[in-house]
Amino acid sequence: QVALVESGGDLVQTGGSLRLSCAASISISTIKIMGWYRQAPGKQRELVASITNGGSANYADSVKGRFTISRDNLKNMVLLQMNSLKPEDTAVYYCKAEVWTAWGKNDYWGQGTQVTVSS
């Protein structure tokens, strides 16, 4: 089993910044893809950003240029730096680990952290 714990969510004003952290219970070097998703009230969960073991990052169009995903392999954490926050960024943010084994793909989710951006 892989445990993921998110932290860093908070209330922030429009234009502010937050740094989200996701701590994994295993070495993230063994995780093929780690990513951040978010889910706002009344909406489906959507991909915000992801990063592979090779360091290749992918971002949703809505956050490109504002958010940066990175890995801290020493601490087994994936980080999401969020700048120039907008009210539309308000959501619960979830960390996801995609792990491939000989038996196929397994996805693991954290419990989420609330980000609220006030106008």
Secondary structure by P-SEA (a helix, b strand, c coil): cbbbbbcccccccccbbbbbbbbbccccccccccbbbbbccccccccccccccccbbbbcccccccbbbbbcccccbbbbbbcccccccccbbbbbbbbbccccbbbbbccbbbbbbcc
